[in-house]
Amino acid sequence: VLQKCQQKPTVAEADECFFDSARENTNAALCNLIKDNALKEQCNVGLAMKNGDPTQCFEAQSDVVRDKCLQDVAFNVRNPGQCSSIIHPDRQRRCVQDVAEVLENADVCMLVRDVGKRQDCKDAVSTSLDEKRQVTPPPPGL
């Protein structure tokens, strides 16, 4: 793979080759061979989400992209602990809340760093559970 990509006539074509190969082989090392920073970031973030591996999120240059990547990984693997590395308080709360809603567990909201926002998280989870109960029909025979 390495040789195939390095033989491409332009840097852009080599970058695309590394990007595609990294995705196909779920190999983050190939992402790091990409010269274009935006494409490299996209490659790492995509693999992080695909693999459920938050370490690749830290390759992102932007706090927003890194936080969003961590949020997506936490949601995909249903692990609210992954939200702890999110820098921005509102994004961190939203990450915990999204996972808490999927897990249907308001206790997860204790992981929200901003103590003043924990109750908002619990309320949102409670509302989400109420909405699910209204939409879900009772099992036959009840």
C-alpha positions as CSV (number, residue, x, y, z in Angstrom):
1,V,0.0,0.0,0.0
2,L,2.7,2.4,1.0
3,Q,4.7,2.0,-2.2
4,K,1.5,2.1,-4.3
5,C,0.5,5.5,-2.9
6,Q,4.0,6.9,-3.0
7,Q,4.2,6.2,-6.7
8,K,1.2,8.4,-7.5
9,P,2.2,11.3,-9.8
10,T,0.9,14.1,-7.6
11,V,0.8,14.8,-3.8
12,A,-3.0,15.2,-4.1
13,E,-3.3,11.7,-5.7
14,A,-1.0,10.2,-3.1
15,D,-3.0,11.8,-0.3
16,E,-6.2,10.3,-1.8
17,C,-4.6,6.9,-2.0
18,F,-3.4,7.1,1.6
19,F,-6.9,8.3,2.7
20,D,-8.7,5.4,0.8
21,S,-6.2,2.8,2.0
22,A,-6.4,4.0,5.6
23,R,-10.2,3.7,5.5
24,E,-10.1,0.3,3.8
25,N,-7.5,-1.1,6.2
26,T,-8.6,0.9,9.3
27,N,-5.0,1.9,9.6
28,A,-4.4,5.3,11.3
29,A,-0.7,5.3,10.4
30,L,-1.7,5.7,6.8
31,C,-3.7,8.8,7.7
32,N,-0.6,10.4,9.1
33,L,1.2,10.1,5.8
34,I,-1.3,12.5,4.2
35,K,0.2,15.9,3.5
36,D,-3.0,17.9,3.3
37,N,-3.9,18.8,6.9
38,A,-7.6,19.0,6.3
39,L,-7.7,15.6,4.6
40,K,-5.4,14.1,7.3
41,E,-7.8,15.4,10.0
42,Q,-10.8,14.0,8.1
43,C,-9.1,10.7,7.8
44,N,-8.3,10.4,11.5
45,V,-11.7,11.6,12.6
46,G,-13.4,9.1,10.2
47,L,-11.3,6.2,11.5
48,A,-11.9,7.2,15.2
49,M,-15.7,7.1,14.6
50,K,-15.4,3.8,12.6
51,N,-13.1,2.1,15.2
52,G,-14.7,3.7,18.3
53,D,-11.1,4.8,19.1
54,P,-11.1,8.3,20.6
55,T,-7.3,8.6,20.5
56,Q,-7.5,9.4,16.8
57,C,-9.7,12.4,17.6
58,F,-6.7,14.1,19.2
59,E,-5.1,14.4,15.7
60,A,-7.7,17.1,14.9
61,Q,-6.3,20.6,14.7
62,S,-9.5,22.3,15.8
63,D,-11.1,22.0,19.2
64,V,-14.5,21.9,17.6
65,V,-13.6,19.0,15.3
66,R,-11.9,17.1,18.2
67,D,-14.9,17.6,20.5
68,K,-17.3,16.6,17.8
69,C,-15.2,13.5,17.1
70,L,-15.1,12.5,20.7
71,Q,-18.9,13.1,21.0
72,D,-19.5,10.8,18.0
73,V,-17.2,8.1,19.3
74,A,-18.9,8.3,22.8
75,F,-22.3,8.0,21.2
76,N,-21.4,5.2,18.8
77,V,-19.8,3.0,21.5
78,R,-22.4,4.1,24.1
79,N,-19.6,5.1,26.5
80,P,-20.2,8.4,28.3
81,G,-16.7,8.3,29.8
82,Q,-15.4,9.3,26.3
83,C,-17.1,12.7,26.8
84,S,-14.7,13.6,29.6
85,S,-12.0,14.9,27.2
86,I,-14.3,17.3,25.5
87,I,-13.1,20.8,26.2
88,H,-16.2,23.0,25.6
89,P,-18.6,22.7,28.6
90,D,-21.8,22.8,26.5
91,R,-20.5,20.1,24.0
92,Q,-19.4,18.0,27.0
93,R,-22.9,18.2,28.6
94,R,-24.5,17.4,25.2
95,C,-22.3,14.4,24.7
96,V,-23.1,13.0,28.2
97,Q,-26.8,13.8,27.7
98,D,-26.9,12.0,24.2
99,V,-25.3,8.9,25.6
100,A,-27.6,9.0,28.8
101,E,-30.7,9.2,26.5
102,V,-29.6,6.2,24.5
103,L,-28.7,4.2,27.6
104,E,-32.0,5.4,29.2
105,N,-30.1,6.2,32.3
106,A,-30.3,9.7,33.9
107,D,-27.6,8.7,36.5
108,V,-25.1,9.1,33.6
109,C,-25.7,12.8,33.9
110,M,-23.5,12.9,37.0
111,L,-20.6,12.9,34.4
112,V,-21.5,16.4,33.3
113,R,-18.7,18.6,34.6
114,D,-20.8,21.8,34.9
115,V,-22.7,21.0,38.1
116,G,-25.3,23.6,37.3
117,K,-26.1,21.8,34.0
118,R,-26.5,18.3,35.5
119,Q,-30.2,18.8,36.2
120,D,-30.8,20.0,32.7
121,C,-29.3,16.7,31.5
122,K,-31.4,14.7,33.8
123,D,-34.5,16.5,32.8
124,A,-33.8,15.9,29.1
125,V,-33.2,12.2,29.7
126,S,-36.5,12.0,31.7
127,T,-38.4,13.8,28.9
128,S,-36.8,11.5,26.3
129,L,-37.9,8.5,28.3
130,D,-41.5,9.9,28.7
131,E,-41.7,10.4,24.9
132,K,-40.5,6.9,24.2
133,R,-43.1,5.5,26.6
134,Q,-45.9,7.4,24.8
135,V,-44.8,6.2,21.4
136,T,-44.1,2.6,22.3
137,P,-47.3,0.6,22.4
138,P,-47.8,-1.8,25.3
139,P,-47.0,-5.5,24.6
140,P,-50.0,-7.6,23.5
141,G,-52.1,-8.9,26.4
142,L,-51.7,-5.9,28.7
